Amino acid sequence: MPTAWFIRHAESEANAGLPTTSPTNTKLTRRGSKQAEYIARAFTTQPDIIVTSPYIRTKQTAIPTIERFPRSLQQEWQVQEFTYLSPSQYQGTTIEERRPLAHAYWQRLDPFYVDGEGAESFAQFICRVQQALIDLNTFGDKFTAIFSHEQFIHAVLWILWLGEAQIAESSTTPEGMRQFRQFLTTFSMPNGSMIQLTWNSGETPLPGKIITDHLPEWKEETPGALAWLQHLTAALAQPRTCITV
């Protein structure tokens, strides 16, 4: 049975409220480096494949796991965060300072709008997430550890929830974009947390709980997450076609 762990990167400079210049080169904080070590210790089985996004913070988060399992295949996939604001517009700013720009982006509700150089549209982002799910299905009965980002992981769950029949429309309409934005606020994933997907060939992957008990500061479930994921798991248990090649 294929298994995938989607792991949110550890605390970054941006998460800590520090100014950053680019989403690509934002690094981990000292606390984030410690969280990366906790993640590596959480594995009870060697992953067959360790995947990171092109962003430095996922690569740094994966370092202790790679050091623990040097024989695991290492790959880089396009599983980076949804970059809807052009980095050229917010050089040296914090998340709080960028909040008005982010709010204006989501108020626009244009799934094809591209903010500028280095940014992507909502429709492009969803296509990228779909491709990651397709790539995941090519590995057969493998255990894949994917070091990614919160909005990307939310998008994975959103696509699985909607199903292949609905996602084409939902990713290209203002209403679909609004629904995804609302979905993002349903629950949060702390830095360093992970969620497990398991599935059989031809079936939709089923999400497990958000795992945080390896993080000393997060011994309990994220508020609201467990109930929501139980609902999602029940919905996905209904017969449907898996998103495959």
C-alpha positions as MATLAB code, in Angstrom:
seq = 'MPTAWFIRHAESEANAGLPTTSPTNTKLTRRGSKQAEYIARAFTTQPDIIVTSPYIRTKQTAIPTIERFPRSLQQEWQVQEFTYLSPSQYQGTTIEERRPLAHAYWQRLDPFYVDGEGAESFAQFICRVQQALIDLNTFGDKFTAIFSHEQFIHAVLWILWLGEAQIAESSTTPEGMRQFRQFLTTFSMPNGSMIQLTWNSGETPLPGKIITDHLPEWKEETPGALAWLQHLTAALAQPRTCITV';
ca = [
       0.000    0.000    0.000;
       1.512    3.372   -0.999;
       2.064    5.827    1.840;
       2.998    9.498    1.746;
       3.811   11.864    4.561;
       3.247   15.511    3.698;
       5.399   17.503    6.106;
       5.137   21.234    6.588;
       8.557   22.862    6.797;
       9.853   23.935   10.186;
       9.656   27.518   11.419;
      11.131   29.969    8.923;
      12.264   33.564    9.263;
       8.958   34.661    7.728;
       6.950   32.555   10.204;
       8.840   34.251   13.032;
       7.794   37.682   11.753;
      11.171   38.648   10.323;
      11.532   40.563    7.039;
      12.398   38.457    3.985;
      13.423   39.191    0.405;
      12.173   36.142   -1.484;
      10.053   33.048   -0.777;
      12.745   30.956   -2.434;
      15.614   31.746   -0.086;
      13.828   32.242    3.252;
      15.726   30.178    5.833;
      14.833   28.392    9.045;
      15.159   30.022   12.425;
      17.100   28.388   15.259;
      13.792   27.041   16.551;
      13.038   25.717   13.071;
      16.340   23.830   12.964;
      15.424   22.147   16.243;
      11.977   21.250   14.852;
      13.698   19.648   11.847;
      15.558   17.346   14.237;
      12.273   16.369   15.922;
      10.805   15.517   12.515;
      13.690   13.168   11.711;
      13.159   11.326   15.000;
       9.445   10.853   14.234;
      10.144    8.313   11.486;
       9.820    4.690   12.587;
      10.401    3.391    9.047;
      12.929    4.502    6.460;
      11.218    6.401    3.646;
      11.928    5.088    0.163;
      11.909    8.611   -1.253;
      12.545   11.981    0.377;
      11.096   14.891   -1.588;
      11.677   18.605   -1.033;
      10.398   21.704   -2.763;
      12.884   24.059   -4.462;
      12.626   26.411   -1.468;
      15.498   26.525    1.000;
      13.311   26.133    4.087;
      12.085   22.685    3.021;
      15.601   21.575    2.122;
      16.883   22.692    5.530;
      13.962   20.955    7.238;
      14.786   17.703    5.436;
      18.512   17.687    6.288;
      18.270   15.729    9.591;
      15.962   13.161    7.946;
      18.332   12.757    5.000;
      21.254   12.355    7.393;
      19.344    9.681    9.305;
      18.331    7.834    6.121;
      21.161    8.408    3.623;
      20.038    5.507    1.421;
      16.632    7.029    0.691;
      16.215    8.356   -2.834;
      16.253   12.167   -2.812;
      14.236   14.244   -5.267;
      13.071   17.814   -5.757;
       9.457   18.326   -6.881;
       7.437   21.443   -7.600;
       5.694   21.262   -4.211;
       6.585   24.799   -3.148;
       4.187   27.252   -1.544;
       1.523   29.126   -3.505;
       3.395   32.293   -4.472;
       0.610   34.617   -5.563;
       2.414   37.886   -4.779;
       5.343   38.926   -6.923;
       8.485   38.867   -4.728;
       9.692   42.069   -6.415;
       6.894   43.952   -4.670;
       7.788   43.038   -1.104;
      11.561   43.051   -0.770;
      12.540   43.273    2.896;
       8.989   43.106    4.287;
       7.309   40.933    6.920;
       4.197   38.774    6.623;
       2.252   41.417    8.549;
       3.388   44.168    6.178;
       2.354   42.030    3.192;
      -1.077   41.274    4.614;
      -2.895   44.132    2.787;
      -1.447   42.917   -0.528;
      -2.533   39.366    0.235;
      -6.010   40.557    1.159;
      -6.289   42.500   -2.108;
      -5.217   39.431   -4.076;
      -7.928   37.222   -2.585;
     -10.527   39.982   -2.924;
      -9.857   40.043   -6.657;
     -11.028   36.398   -7.032;
      -9.423   36.062  -10.458;
      -8.059   32.506  -10.831;
      -5.959   33.517  -13.851;
      -4.446   36.705  -12.440;
      -0.629   36.747  -12.167;
       0.729   39.466   -9.864;
       4.061   39.806  -11.641;
       7.462   38.195  -12.098;
       7.952   35.177   -9.846;
       4.233   34.834   -9.080;
       1.692   32.283  -10.335;
      -2.048   32.251  -10.812;
      -4.432   30.223   -8.691;
      -5.219   28.004  -11.692;
      -1.502   27.360  -12.257;
      -1.030   26.519   -8.592;
      -3.826   23.924   -8.596;
      -2.434   22.340  -11.781;
       0.931   22.070  -10.040;
      -0.635   20.321   -7.048;
      -2.482   17.917   -9.348;
       0.799   17.055  -11.053;
       2.375   16.223   -7.694;
      -0.469   13.783   -6.987;
       0.033   12.198  -10.397;
       3.782   11.871   -9.750;
       3.058   10.310   -6.377;
       1.037    7.557   -8.022;
       3.974    6.476  -10.189;
       5.950    5.040   -7.278;
       3.761    2.044   -6.481;
       3.974    0.663   -2.948;
       6.552    3.157   -1.725;
       6.827    5.309    1.390;
       7.381    8.905    0.297;
       8.226   11.763    2.658;
       7.346   15.110    1.059;
       8.682   18.256    2.705;
       6.328   20.968    1.542;
       4.285   24.002    2.634;
       0.981   24.664    4.385;
      -1.075   26.042    1.493;
       0.234   23.327   -0.818;
      -0.793   20.608    1.652;
      -4.201   22.246    2.057;
      -4.562   22.178   -1.723;
      -3.764   18.451   -1.793;
      -6.562   17.787    0.688;
      -8.936   20.145   -1.139;
      -8.386   18.322   -4.444;
      -8.936   14.927   -2.808;
     -12.086   16.240   -1.157;
     -13.588   17.681   -4.337;
     -12.643   14.793   -6.595;
     -11.369   14.843  -10.155;
     -14.761   15.640  -11.666;
     -15.142   18.955   -9.812;
     -11.601   20.236   -9.579;
     -11.334   21.458  -13.191;
     -14.182   23.903  -12.686;
     -13.313   24.827   -9.112;
      -9.766   25.797  -10.053;
     -10.859   28.157  -12.834;
     -13.812   30.063  -11.375;
     -14.066   32.900   -8.839;
     -16.422   30.779   -6.729;
     -13.964   27.886   -6.639;
     -11.180   30.249   -5.628;
     -13.383   31.706   -2.885;
     -14.130   28.204   -1.615;
     -10.444   27.345   -1.476;
      -9.704   30.519    0.444;
     -12.385   29.538    2.948;
     -10.939   26.025    3.072;
      -7.557   27.458    4.085;
      -9.113   28.872    7.250;
     -10.766   25.580    8.275;
      -7.692   24.375   10.142;
      -3.990   25.136   10.404;
      -0.881   22.979   10.319;
       1.873   24.037   12.723;
       5.419   24.274   11.430;
       6.938   20.803   11.486;
       3.615   18.961   11.579;
       2.769   16.210    9.109;
      -0.191   14.379    7.660;
      -0.197   10.822    6.313;
      -1.944    9.644    3.149;
      -2.495    5.959    2.390;
      -4.351    4.376   -0.512;
      -4.806    1.325   -2.704;
      -4.376    1.409   -6.459;
      -7.413    2.976   -8.119;
      -8.672    4.548   -4.913;
      -8.539    8.067   -3.531;
      -5.796    8.594   -0.917;
      -7.167    8.819    2.613;
      -5.682   11.365    5.026;
      -4.831   10.443    8.586;
      -4.576   12.846   11.494;
      -2.271   15.837   11.655;
       0.734   14.543   13.574;
       2.252   16.973   16.058;
       3.208   14.802   19.027;
       6.872   14.771   17.931;
       6.957   18.536   18.544;
       7.340   19.431   22.241;
       5.256   22.596   21.823;
       2.410   20.713   20.080;
       1.508   17.653   22.113;
      -2.187   17.867   21.297;
      -4.126   17.892   18.035;
      -4.360   21.224   16.267;
      -7.709   22.760   17.386;
     -10.434   21.886   14.898;
      -8.203   19.749   12.722;
      -9.062   16.306   14.064;
     -12.832   16.718   13.683;
     -12.467   18.164   10.205;
     -10.110   15.418    9.025;
     -12.456   12.758   10.377;
     -15.184   14.322    8.256;
     -12.904   14.423    5.223;
     -11.808   10.812    5.683;
     -15.429    9.690    5.863;
     -16.277   11.638    2.704;
     -13.326   10.196    0.815;
     -14.277    6.683    1.890;
     -17.212    6.819   -0.536;
     -16.483    4.979   -3.833;
     -14.850    7.286   -6.348;
     -12.059    7.350   -8.900;
      -8.530    8.190   -7.822;
      -6.608   11.017   -9.489;
      -4.148    8.953  -11.502;
      -2.236    9.124  -14.756;
];
